[in-house]
Amino acid sequence: MDYLIKYNLTNEDIKDITNSINEEDRLEIEMNEERISSILNYFFSIGLTNIKDIIITKPNLFYDDVNSIKMRIEKYSNTNIIELLKEDPLNFDLIGM
């Protein structure tokens, strides 16, 4: 999961993530760098920088592909969904994620 450092996460953050998610989620994130990076790049492009919180709170997001995530978020773009997601990753529940 060392590649997460390029997303402004520290080694301590990565350790916290590893200790907070189950083994299956950890392996998903560790073994699928390309897909995870595309999702994280998208999150950064829309202003979501609370990556550690998102991974810990909603690791299930990272089983999906970036286009599916984009479609869901863009569907609610006329709301303040981005601000809600910045405040709390649990707000992904509001858009069915």
Summary of the structure (lengths in Angstrom):
residues: 97
radius of gyration: 12.7
end to end distance: 23.0
largest distance: 36.6
contacts: 257
relative contact order: 0.15
helix: 76%
strand: 0%
